[in-house]
Amino acid sequence: MNQQDKLQASTSLGFAVTGLWFLHACLWTLLPWMASYSLPLDVVEGLFWGKEWQWGYYKHPPLPAWLVHLSWQLFADLGPFLLSQLNILLTAFFAWRLGQRLLSTQQALLGTLLLMGVYYFTWPTLEYNHNVAQMPIWAAAIFFFHRGITHWRYLDWFALGVCVGLGLLTKYVIVVLVATFFIYMLVQTPLRKRIFSGQVMLAILVLSLVFSPHLYWLVQHDFLPLTYMQDRANTTSALQAHVVGPLKFIAVQLLDHVFILLLLAAMGLLGRRYWSVKPEHEALRFLLWAGLGPALLTTLVAMMTGTGLRDMWGTPMWSVSGLLVAFFLPKSFTSAQASRILKTFTVFILVLPLLRLLDLAIIPYLKDKPSRIHWPDKAIAVELERAWEQETSCPLTLVVGDYWLAGLVSLRVPSRPSVLIEGQFRYSPWVTLDDVQQQGAVFVWRGGAAQAPNHEWMSALAGLKHHTGQVALEWPGIQAEPLQLSWIMMLPESGCYAFDDK
């Protein structure tokens, strides 16, 4: 095959790979959207955070909450599903751009496709959250870091600073990637000499400027996300934290790549004759550092410090996994091999979302415990809004409860009330005691009077008019015990009238 034929083959393969990725994104957007009666947990939480436009929240930095709120404003319930897949497409794009720099065109295309075999690119992506939001930021940061240390252009380091700054506005775990970059530069003499260069200083300045509003918020709120994370980490034993947890984390990350092996087998590329080893290759060195370094560093630090790990923290760490595998495969493929590759991925792209649809739409109806996406959210909102409007003409602007149930009310009541999370003002700094007194609020919980909230600050509002209520709601299409909801309505102190007093 001459150079012209190779170029045409690579171009044709490129168009086919692009089409497969868009098919993948469409299926993973539309099928979960159609199968979900209510939105996933993290999406609901992000939506009531995002509407408050804070520079931080008690669990996380703000960027994903802002984005999911905007997506819902633009496309309603479809928006969060679409946003999640746009993140996946962006991640694949930056992986492909990196692959173009390190591998042949066909290797880069195959390496990008192989990302579909990584668990984090498929099954959990229906739930847009901070983990999914990190993925394109990490992929872009790796790409611009490689360009930066190769060409040393200020523009690349500026872009890297923006990426890391946005990463810190998404989830703090990106410091692991930055540490990996630093160690990579430290162990190589030519790069070590330029650690304090103007380009690196520019990146640090830019990321500091991007991160500074959230840093100010952290100081103002006693570093609440960090203390929240520490409190959760301290719930495990020393053995679990230092040994079992880190080993489990790295084992799960390996298992999350098992579909790559299955795809390679289906494509007929597991045979020894297709694999070659080039241990001194510079591209391999970079792919190993960027591909394995963050997960290994995370595991090592957790073993040393006892920091609790969660498997899903590995979500953004694998944007170069496919490229690392493709590095060892042939630089080009015959037309028959390319055809088999495309057919394999076409089948995979069609089958896996259907399995997820089965999991979402059918299996819950065989159980007596509904999943989060099968809650009667609209019925809950209708009942509470009706009860509220029977007592006052004021709009419902505040709801108090756990972040799931109160979040559903906030999402479905037309006035989009703010959420006082678990009755904790420090978790919801956009709400004050004066707000509750002046605007009134609905306290909602699952269960009966025995589970009623009893926050200390409620005694200060004893003078407000109270109303209580209960309702039993059927689950949508699921044979299970009815959902028992109770509420207390604290009516506004003044400014609105009760209908009984007209």
N, C-alpha and C positions, 0 to 999 in steps of 0.2 A: 504493500500500500504506500503510494507516494505521499508527499507532504500535503498536496491539495486534497487528496482523498481523506487523509487523517483530519484535516481541518473541517471538511464537510461532515464527517462522521461525528466529530466532537460537537459541532454546531447543532446537528440533528439531535444528538443525545441531550444537549443542553436544553433545547426546547421541550423535549419529552420530560426531562427531570422537573423543569419549571411547571409543566402541566400537572405532573403527579403531585407536586407540593400544593398547588392550588386546589386540586381535587381533595387532598388530605385535609386542607384547611376548611373547605366547604362542608365536608361530611362531619368533621368534628365541631363545626359551628352549628349546623342545622339540626342534626340528629339529637344531640343533648337538649337543645332548645325546645324541640318538639316533644321530647319525652319528659320534660321537667314541669311539674305542676307549680312548684315554688322554686325560688332560686337557691343555690348552694349556700352553706353556712358562711364561708369567708366572703362571698359576694355580698350577702345581706349585711354583714358587719362593715365591709368597706363602703357600702352605699350610705349608711347613716353616719359614718365618719366623714366621708367625702363631702357631704352637703354642708358640713360645718366649716370647711376650708381652714383647718388648723395647720400649723407648721409641724405638728407631731401629734401622736395619739399614744395612749397608755401602753400599747403593745409594740407599736412599730412607727417608723418614719412615715411621712405623709403621701409620697408620690403615687403609689398604687391606689390609694383611696380616692385621690383627686381624679385619676384616670378612669376608674370604674364608675365614678359618679358621672363624669362627662359622657362616657359610653352609654350609660342608662338614659341620660337626658336626651341623647341623640337617637337612640335606637330601641328604647324601652328594654324589655327583658332580653331581647336578642343581643343588645350591646355588650354585656359582659362576656358572653360566649364568643362573639366576634373579636373582642379585644384580646382575649386569651390566644386565639389562633393567629392574630396579627403579631403577637409577641413571638410565637413559634416561627412564623415566616421570617421575621427579622433575624431571629437567631440563626436560622438556616442560611439566610443571605450572608451574614458576616462569616459564618463557617465556610461558605463557598468562596468568599473573597480571600480568606486566609489560605484556603486550599489552593487557590490560583497562584499564590505566592510561593508555596512550599512543594506542590505536587504538580503532576501533569494535569491537563484539563479534564481528562476522563477520570483520573483518580480523584480529583476534587469533586466532580459530580457524583461519583459513587460514594465517596466519603460523606457528602451531604445527605444523600439518600439513606445511608446507613443510620443516621440519627433517628430515623423513624423506628429503629429497633431498640432505642433507649426508652425505657419505661416513662421517663419524665416528659417525653415529647408526645405522648398519646394519652394513656389512661387518666392521669390526674388533671389534664389540661382543661377539662370542662369547668373547673372551679378556679376562676381567676383570683389570684392572691399574690402576696409578696414574693413567694417562691417563683411563680411563673413570670412575674414582672421583672425579676432579676435576670432572666435568661438572655434576652437580647443585649442587655447592658454588659454582662460578662463577656459575651461573644464579641461585642464591639470593642471592649477594652483590650481583649487579647489581640484582636486585629490591629488596633492602633498602636499597641505596645510593640508588636513585631515591626510595624512600619517605622516606629520611632527609633528603635535600636538599630535598624538597618540603614535608614537615610538621615536620621537626626534632623529632620525638618521641624521647625517650631510648630507648624500647623498640626502635625500628627500628635505632638505632645500636648498641645492645647486640647485637641479632641479627646486624648486619653484623660486629661484632667476633668473634662466635662463628663465623660463616662463614669469615672470613679465618683465624682460628686453626685451624679444622679443615682449611682449605686448606693451611696450612703444615705440618700433620701428614700431609698427603697427598702434596704435591709442591711444591717451592719456587717453581715457575714462577708461582704465584699473585701473587708480588710484582709481576709485570708488570701484572696487573689493578689492584692497589693503586696502582701508579704512574700508571696511566691515570686512576683516580679523582682522584688528587692533582692531576694536570695539568688535568683538567676543572674542578676547583674553582679552580685557580690562574688560569685564563684568564677567569673570569667574576667581575666585581667583587662582586656580592652574595654569592657563595659564598666568594670569597677572604677576605672580611672575617670569615668564621666558621670558618676553618680551625683556629683554636685554641680553638674553643668547647668548652663542657663536653660536648656530645654527641660530638664527634670524639674528645676525650680519653677518654671512656668506652669508645668502640670500641677505641682503642689499648690501654687498660688490659685490656679483656676478651681481646683477641687475644693480648696478652702473657702473660696467665695461662694461656690454653689452650695456648700454644706452649711455655711455660717448661719443662715436664718434658723435652720433646725437646731444647730448647736445652741443658739440663743434660747430657743424654746426649751431645750433640755435643761439648761441652767435654771430657767424660770420655773420649771416643773420638777426640780430635784431629780433629774435623770430617771424619770419614771419608767421608760421602757427597759432600761438596764436593770433596775431593781426588780421589775416584774419578771424579767428573764432569769435573774439570779434566784428569785423565790421559787420559780418552777424547777430550776436545776437542783436546788437543795432538797428536793423531795426523794432523792434516790440514795441508796447506801453507797459507801466508799467503793466496795467491790464493783457495784454496778456502774458507778461513775468513772472509775479509773481503768477498768478492764473490760467488763462485759459490754458496756455501752459502746465504747470505741470500736471493739472488735465486731460487734453487731452492725455498727454503722458501715464499716468498710465491706463487710460481707454482703449487706443489702445492696450497696452500690454495685458490687460485682454481679449479683443476681439481676439487677435492673438492666443489665446488658445482654441477657441470655438470648433475646430475640435476634440480636446481631448474628450470633452463631447459627441460629435456625435459618435466617435469611441467606447467609453465606452458603449453607448446605443446600438450600433450595436453588440457589443460583449456580451450584456446581463449582464453587470457588474455595472449598475447603481442602482440596487436594494439595499435596506438598509441592507439586510442580508449579503452582500459581504463586507460591510465597517465596520471597527472597529477603535476606537480612543485610542491611547496610549500616552496621553499628556506629560508624564514625560520621555518618551523615549529619550535617548541621540541622536540616529540617527535622530529623528524628529527635535530636536533642531538644529542640524547642517544643515539639509536639508532646514529648514525654513530660517536660516540665509543666506546660500549660494544661495538658490533659490529665495527668495523674497527681501533680504537685499539690493542688488545693485540697484534694480529698485526703492524701497522705499527711499533709501538714495538719489538717483538722483533726485527724485521728491521733497524731502524735501529741498535739497540744492538749487534747482531751485526756489522754492517758496521763500526762504530766500534771495537769491542773485539776482533773476531776470535773471539768465543765460538762454538764449534761448535754448529750447530743440527741438530735431527732433526725430520723432517716431522711425526711424531706428537705433538710438543709443541704443535701447534695444536689438538689434540683438544678442549679445553674452551673454546676462544675463540669458538665460533660459535653459542652458544645464542640469539642474537637475529637471526641471519641471515634466518630466515623472516619475522620481524616487519619487518625493514628492507625486504624485498621487498614485503610486504603493505601497507606504508605508502603505496606509490605506486598501489595498486589501489583499485577502488571500495570505499566504506564498506559497501555491502550488495550482495547478489547476488539475481538473480531465482531463482525456484524451479527453472527449467531450468538455470541456471548452477550452483546449489548441487548439483543432482542430478549434473551432469557432474563437478563437483569430487569428490564422494564416490565416484562410479564409477571415476574415474581413480586415486584413492588406493587403492581396494579392489583393483584389478588390480595396482597397484604393490606393495602389501603382500603379495599372494599370490605374485607372480612372483619378486621379489628374493630372498626366503629360499629358494625352490626352486633358484635359480641358485647360491646359496651352498651348498645341500645337494649339488648336483651337484659343486661344487668340493671339498667335504669327503669325499663318500662314493664318488664314481666316478672322478674324475681321478687320485687317488693310485694306484688299481689299474692305471692305464695307464702308470705310471712305474716305474722301478726304484729310486727313492729315496723311501722312506717319509717322510711328514710327521710332525710331532711328535705329532699326535693319533692316530697309527697305530703307536705303539710297544707292544711286548708287556710292558707294565708289570707286570701280575699274574704273568706267567711268570717275569720277572726276580726278583720278590720271592719267589716259591715256591722257586726254585733257591737263592737266597742263604740263605733261612731254613732250608731243608733241610740245606744244608751246615753252617750254624752249629750247628744242633741235633744234628748228628752228633758235634760236638766238645765241647759244653758245655751244661749245663742253665740257664745264665744267659740272661736275655732279651737280645735284640739291641737295644741302646740307642743305639749310635753308628754312623754310616756316613760314610765319608770319600770324597769324589769331587767331580766338577764338579756345579754346581747342578742340572743337568737329570737326569743319571743317578742321582746320590745322592738327589735330590728324589723321583724315582719310587720308589726303594726305601723312603724314609721314608714315602711316602704309602700304599704297599700292604702293607708288613709290618705285621701286627696290633699289634705293640708300638710303632709310630710312632717309630722311632729319630730322635734329633736328627742334624742334618747338620753336619759339619765341612767347610765349603765350600772346595773346592780345597786342603784341608790347611792352610788359613790360619786361625790362631786369631784374628787381628784381624778377619777376616770373620765369625767365629762366636764371639763373646765368651761365649756360654752353654756353651762346651766348653773344658776345660782339659787340659793334658797329664796331670794326675793322673786326670782322668775316663777318658782313654783307657787309662791303666795299670790302673785299678781295675775298669773295666767292660768293657774290651776294645772292639774296633771292627772293622768290615769296610771295607777299602779296595776300591773297585770302579772299573773303568775299561773303556773300549771298546778292544779290541785284544788283543795278546798280551803276553808277558813284556817285550818291548822297550819297551813303553809304561808299564811299572810305575812307580808314584810313588816318588820318592826325596827326601822332605822331610828337612831337616837334623835335625829333632826326632825322627825315627824311630830314630836311633841310640841315643837314650836308652832305648828300649824293646826293645833287642836281646835282653834276658833273657826277654821274654815268649814263650810258645809260639806258633809261627806255623803256619799252614796255607795253602796256595795252591790255587787251582782255576780251571777254565775251563769254559765251556759255549757251545754254538752254538744260538741260538734262531731259529726261523722267524718271519718277520713275519706278522702276522695278515691273511691273505687277499691278500698282495702277493707277487708273484714277484720276489724280490731276493735278493742274497747274504745268508746267515744273519747274524744279529747275533752277533758274537764278543765275549764278555764274559770278563774275568778278575778275580780277586779275591785279596786277602791277608787272612787272618783273624788278628788279634792277640787271643788269648784272654785273659780276665781274669786278673789276677795272683793273686787268691785269692777265696774266698767262694763259688765254684761248683766243681763237679768235672767232669772230663772223663769221658764215658761209659766210655771204655776203662779208667778207673781205679776204677770202682765195685767 
